[in-house]
Amino acid sequence: MIATLLGAVFAGLIIGASARLVLPGRQDISLLMTVVLGFLGSLVGSWLVYEFGYHNANGGFEVIPFLAGIVVAAVLILIYGRVTGRRLRTAEGRNARVP
């Protein structure tokens, strides 16, 4: 039970961090929110992929649900930035509104 929870938190961290890397600029959110949004992105992305009929016939690592989790987590990070009014920091150092 504890190992499952720790695995879910670790997966949320990996997916959330990957989603933040995909987005342009620097997101002004905490590590905890990165894990939460990554975990939610993983759940929703995997659910959507399996609802569309994905089946991993070869076994092993499931790449498609992982990528879907990153995309959903990136969308959730953008929504979180919009709702909280946080700004993205661009490479030039100027603040830009979250699109």
N, CA, C and O of each residue as an XYZ file, in Angstrom:
396
protein
N       0.825     -1.193      0.000
C       0.000      0.000      0.000
C       0.873      1.262      0.000
O       0.650      2.169     -0.802
N       1.848      1.320      0.883
C       2.732      2.481      0.949
C       3.558      2.584     -0.332
O       3.769      3.679     -0.852
N       4.020      1.447     -0.836
C       4.824      1.454     -2.070
C       4.000      1.965     -3.244
O       4.530      2.661     -4.109
N       2.716      1.632     -3.289
C       1.846      2.098     -4.365
C       1.677      3.613     -4.290
O       1.733      4.293     -5.315
N       1.472      4.140     -3.099
C       1.320      5.581     -2.935
C       2.604      6.327     -3.286
O       2.568      7.366     -3.945
N       3.728      5.791     -2.843
C       5.004      6.422     -3.180
C       5.266      6.362     -4.679
O       5.807      7.308     -5.253
N       4.889      5.262     -5.314
C       5.034      5.149     -6.766
C       4.174      6.154     -7.500
O       4.599      6.723     -8.506
N       2.947      6.380     -6.998
C       2.054      7.359     -7.622
C       2.603      8.775     -7.467
O       2.521      9.575     -8.399
N       3.160      9.090     -6.304
C       3.764     10.413     -6.089
C       4.979     10.591     -6.991
O       5.163     11.658     -7.577
N       5.803      9.564     -7.109
C       6.983      9.633     -7.973
C       6.577      9.801     -9.435
O       7.179     10.593    -10.160
N       5.557      9.058     -9.871
C       5.074      9.194    -11.249
C       4.516     10.592    -11.482
O       4.730     11.174    -12.546
N       3.800     11.138    -10.494
C       3.285     12.498    -10.611
C       4.400     13.518    -10.734
O       4.287     14.488    -11.484
N       5.481     13.295     -9.993
C       6.632     14.196    -10.069
C       7.276     14.146    -11.449
O       7.592     15.184    -12.030
N       7.468     12.949    -11.967
C       8.093     12.797    -13.290
C       7.215     13.408    -14.383
O       7.717     14.132    -15.242
N       5.926     13.127    -14.360
C       5.023     13.639    -15.393
C       4.842     15.144    -15.254
O       4.829     15.857    -16.257
N       4.703     15.639    -14.023
C       4.571     17.080    -13.815
C       5.806     17.837    -14.249
O       5.702     18.887    -14.883
N       6.986     17.311    -13.910
C       8.234     17.959    -14.319
C       8.388     17.925    -15.838
O       8.851     18.895    -16.438
N       8.005     16.816    -16.458
C       8.072     16.717    -17.924
C       7.127     17.715    -18.572
O       7.466     18.329    -19.583
N       5.940     17.879    -17.994
C       4.978     18.842    -18.537
C       5.510     20.265    -18.419
O       5.318     21.075    -19.325
N       6.177     20.574    -17.309
C       6.750     21.909    -17.151
C       7.889     22.136    -18.138
O       8.095     23.266    -18.581
N       8.627     21.096    -18.491
C       9.698     21.231    -19.480
C       9.148     21.490    -20.875
O       9.782     22.179    -21.674
N       7.969     20.941    -21.175
C       7.354     21.107    -22.488
C       6.855     22.537    -22.677
O       6.903     23.074    -23.783
N       6.377     23.148    -21.601
C       5.823     24.497    -21.695
C       6.932     25.533    -21.838
O       8.002     25.380    -21.249
N       6.684     26.591    -22.620
C       7.702     27.639    -22.763
C       7.768     28.511    -21.514
O       6.772     28.671    -20.809
N       8.927     29.065    -21.246
C       9.077     29.945    -20.102
C       9.203     29.176    -18.799
O       9.320     27.951    -18.780
N       9.175     29.938    -17.705
C       9.293     29.336    -16.378
C       7.966     29.466    -15.654
O       7.420     30.565    -15.553
N       7.440     28.357    -15.151
C       6.178     28.380    -14.442
C       6.445     28.657    -12.966
O       7.332     28.059    -12.355
N       5.675     29.558    -12.419
C       5.850     29.967    -11.027
C       4.913     29.152    -10.128
O       3.992     29.700     -9.522
N       5.161     27.818    -10.049
C       4.358     26.959     -9.180
C       5.295     26.124     -8.316
O       6.461     25.915     -8.653
N       4.761     25.660     -7.208
C       5.580     24.918     -6.247
C       5.795     23.474     -6.695
O       5.146     22.985     -7.620
N       6.718     22.814     -6.014
C       6.991     21.401     -6.288
C       5.767     20.546     -5.942
O       5.439     19.605     -6.664
N       5.103     20.876     -4.847
C       3.903     20.131     -4.456
C       2.824     20.231     -5.522
O       2.193     19.229     -5.857
N       2.602     21.432     -6.061
C       1.592     21.599     -7.103
C       2.022     20.895     -8.384
O       1.174     20.397     -9.124
N       3.329     20.844     -8.661
C       3.829     20.090     -9.814
C       3.479     18.615     -9.678
O       3.030     17.990    -10.640
N       3.682     18.053     -8.483
C       3.372     16.639     -8.244
C       1.867     16.401     -8.362
O       1.438     15.437     -8.996
N       1.062     17.282     -7.751
C      -0.402     17.106     -7.791
C      -0.922     17.176     -9.221
O      -1.707     16.326     -9.642
N      -0.487     18.190     -9.969
C      -0.959     18.324    -11.351
C      -0.413     17.214    -12.247
O      -1.096     16.782    -13.176
N       0.795     16.751    -11.983
C       1.342     15.613    -12.724
C       0.577     14.340    -12.449
O       0.310     13.558    -13.362
N       0.218     14.126    -11.178
C      -0.567     12.947    -10.808
C      -1.949     12.993    -11.465
O      -2.407     11.995    -12.022
N      -2.610     14.153    -11.400
C      -3.921     14.288    -12.034
C      -3.819     14.142    -13.552
O      -4.682     13.526    -14.177
N      -2.773     14.704    -14.141
C      -2.569     14.559    -15.577
C      -2.358     13.112    -15.976
O      -2.847     12.665    -17.013
N      -1.628     12.383    -15.146
C      -1.393     10.967    -15.406
C      -2.695     10.175    -15.347
O      -2.962      9.336    -16.208
N      -3.496     10.448    -14.328
C      -4.771      9.730    -14.203
C      -5.706     10.027    -15.367
O      -6.244      9.112    -15.991
N      -5.895     11.310    -15.655
C      -6.826     11.699    -16.719
C      -6.300     11.260    -18.086
O      -7.068     10.763    -18.910
N      -5.014     11.435    -18.334
C      -4.436     11.032    -19.619
C      -4.547      9.538    -19.860
O      -4.908      9.107    -20.955
N      -4.236      8.744    -18.839
C      -4.356      7.287    -18.981
C      -5.795      6.876    -19.189
O      -6.084      6.003    -20.008
N      -6.703      7.500    -18.454
C      -8.121      7.163    -18.595
C      -8.596      7.464    -20.015
O      -9.288      6.649    -20.626
N      -8.222      8.639    -20.544
C      -8.634      8.992    -21.905
C      -8.079      8.015    -22.940
O      -8.792      7.597    -23.852
N      -6.811      7.658    -22.794
C      -6.189      6.745    -23.749
C      -6.897      5.396    -23.746
O      -7.167      4.833    -24.807
N      -7.196      4.883    -22.574
C      -7.862      3.585    -22.505
C      -9.321      3.664    -22.930
O      -9.872      2.676    -23.416
N      -9.959      4.822    -22.757
C     -11.326      4.996    -23.250
C     -11.374      4.980    -24.775
O     -12.372      4.561    -25.363
N     -10.295      5.436    -25.417
C     -10.228      5.408    -26.874
C      -9.787      4.051    -27.410
O      -9.597      3.894    -28.616
N      -9.622      3.071    -26.526
C      -9.370      1.708    -26.963
C      -7.921      1.291    -27.047
O      -7.611      0.309    -27.722
N      -7.025      1.997    -26.390
C      -5.613      1.612    -26.410
C      -5.424      0.285    -25.679
O      -6.008      0.049    -24.621
N      -4.599     -0.566    -26.265
C      -4.267     -1.848    -25.635
C      -2.788     -2.121    -25.879
O      -2.339     -2.158    -27.025
N      -2.042     -2.310    -24.817
C      -0.607     -2.563    -24.921
C      -0.391     -4.064    -25.111
O      -0.174     -4.794    -24.144
N      -0.450     -4.512    -26.348
C      -0.360     -5.931    -26.650
C       1.036     -6.499    -26.407
O       1.169     -7.687    -26.113
N       2.064     -5.688    -26.520
C       3.429     -6.183    -26.373
C       3.926     -6.183    -24.940
O       4.995     -6.723    -24.657
N       3.173     -5.589    -24.036
C       3.623     -5.492    -22.653
C       4.714     -4.453    -22.520
O       4.973     -3.706    -23.464
N       5.354     -4.389    -21.373
C       6.431     -3.431    -21.161
C       5.913     -2.049    -20.831
O       4.767     -1.888    -20.411
N       6.765     -1.048    -21.022
C       6.435      0.334    -20.695
C       5.397      0.872    -21.664
O       5.528      0.707    -22.877
N       4.377      1.508    -21.137
C       3.297      2.043    -21.964
C       3.578      3.511    -22.279
O       3.348      4.391    -21.450
N       4.074      3.758    -23.477
C       4.512      5.091    -23.872
C       3.325      6.017    -24.126
O       3.357      7.178    -23.719
N       2.289      5.530    -24.783
C       1.160      6.381    -25.165
C       0.462      6.975    -23.933
O       0.228      8.183    -23.917
N       0.117      6.191    -22.902
C      -0.485      6.815    -21.711
C       0.460      7.794    -21.011
O       0.005      8.789    -20.447
N       1.754      7.530    -21.040
C       2.728      8.432    -20.439
C       2.732      9.782    -21.158
O       2.697     10.830    -20.514
N       2.775      9.755    -22.488
C       2.757     10.992    -23.270
C       1.437     11.735    -23.105
O       1.419     12.963    -23.026
N       0.336     10.997    -23.054
C      -0.969     11.637    -22.825
C      -1.004     12.293    -21.453
O      -1.580     13.370    -21.298
N      -0.401     11.666    -20.467
C      -0.334     12.254    -19.128
C       0.444     13.555    -19.123
O       0.068     14.501    -18.431
N       1.525     13.614    -19.887
C       2.318     14.846    -19.980
C       1.503     15.957    -20.629
O       1.526     17.096    -20.164
N       0.788     15.636    -21.698
C      -0.023     16.646    -22.391
C      -1.129     17.164    -21.467
O      -1.347     18.373    -21.377
N      -1.823     16.257    -20.786
C      -2.902     16.675    -19.888
C      -2.338     17.485    -18.717
O      -2.938     18.482    -18.316
N      -1.204     17.074    -18.170
C      -0.585     17.826    -17.072
C      -0.169     19.219    -17.535
O      -0.310     20.179    -16.777
N       0.335     19.351    -18.751
C       0.703     20.673    -19.281
C      -0.529     21.568    -19.386
O      -0.474     22.752    -19.054
N      -1.628     21.002    -19.846
C      -2.884     21.766    -19.919
C      -3.339     22.167    -18.520
O      -3.782     23.297    -18.312
N      -3.234     21.255    -17.563
C      -3.616     21.570    -16.188
C      -2.728     22.665    -15.591
O      -3.216     23.508    -14.837
N      -1.445     22.664    -15.915
C      -0.543     23.710    -15.432
C      -0.938     25.061    -16.020
O      -0.927     26.071    -15.317
N      -1.287     25.085    -17.304
C      -1.741     26.330    -17.915
C      -3.035     26.827    -17.269
O      -3.182     28.020    -17.007
N      -3.967     25.914    -17.015
C      -5.228     26.282    -16.365
C      -4.965     26.797    -14.954
O      -5.557     27.791    -14.535
N      -4.086     26.129    -14.226
C      -3.745     26.560    -12.874
C      -3.140     27.970    -12.893
O      -3.461     28.801    -12.043
N      -2.273     28.227    -13.858
C      -1.685     29.560    -13.985
C      -2.723     30.615    -14.293
O      -2.643     31.734    -13.785
N      -3.698     30.273    -15.120
C      -4.786     31.204    -15.459
C      -5.665     31.508    -14.247
O      -6.006     32.662    -13.984
N      -6.023     30.455    -13.517
C      -6.935     30.603    -12.377
C      -6.275     31.381    -11.243
O      -6.910     32.239    -10.630
N      -5.013     31.090    -10.961
C      -4.337     31.750     -9.850
C      -3.728     33.093    -10.250
O      -3.303     33.853     -9.379
N      -3.677     33.398    -11.531
C      -3.113     34.662    -11.982
C      -1.604     34.684    -11.942
O      -1.000     35.756    -11.974
N      -0.980     33.517    -11.872
C       0.488     33.456    -11.864
C       1.008     33.765    -13.251
O       0.298     33.612    -14.244
N       2.236     34.194    -13.307
C       2.839     34.575    -14.582
C       3.951     33.606    -14.968
O       4.591     32.985    -14.119
N       4.156     33.499    -16.276
C       5.304     32.760    -16.799
C       6.461     33.733    -16.921
O       6.269     34.889    -17.297
N       7.642     33.279    -16.609
C       8.830     34.112    -16.794
C       9.519     33.673    -18.072
O       9.852     32.500    -18.244
N       9.728     34.621    -18.959
C      10.365     34.298    -20.232
C      11.875     34.314    -20.069
O      12.389     34.725    -19.028
N      12.576     33.875    -21.082
C      14.044     33.800    -21.038
C      14.667     35.196    -20.929
O      15.768     35.342    -20.398
N      13.981     36.205    -21.420
C      14.519     37.563    -21.361
C      14.329     38.199    -19.986
O      14.821     39.302    -19.748
N      13.626     37.525    -19.079
C      13.421     38.040    -17.748
C      12.144     38.842    -17.576
O      11.811     39.239    -16.459
N      11.419     39.089    -18.672
C      10.167     39.820    -18.574
C       9.056     38.870    -18.182
O       9.094     37.688    -18.523
N       8.076     39.373    -17.476
C       6.904     38.575    -17.127
C       5.919     38.591    -18.276
O       5.713     39.620    -18.920
N       5.323     37.460    -18.523
C       4.319     37.344    -19.571
C       3.094     36.662    -18.979
O       3.227     35.734    -18.181
N       1.927     37.104    -19.354
C       0.700     36.465    -18.879
C       0.621     35.047    -19.421
O       1.086     34.770    -20.526
N       0.036     34.160    -18.648
C      -0.194     32.801    -19.123
C      -1.217     32.866    -20.228
O      -2.286     33.444    -20.036
N      -0.924     32.284    -21.396
C      -1.856     32.392    -22.527
C      -3.164     31.699    -22.262
O      -4.048     31.703    -23.118
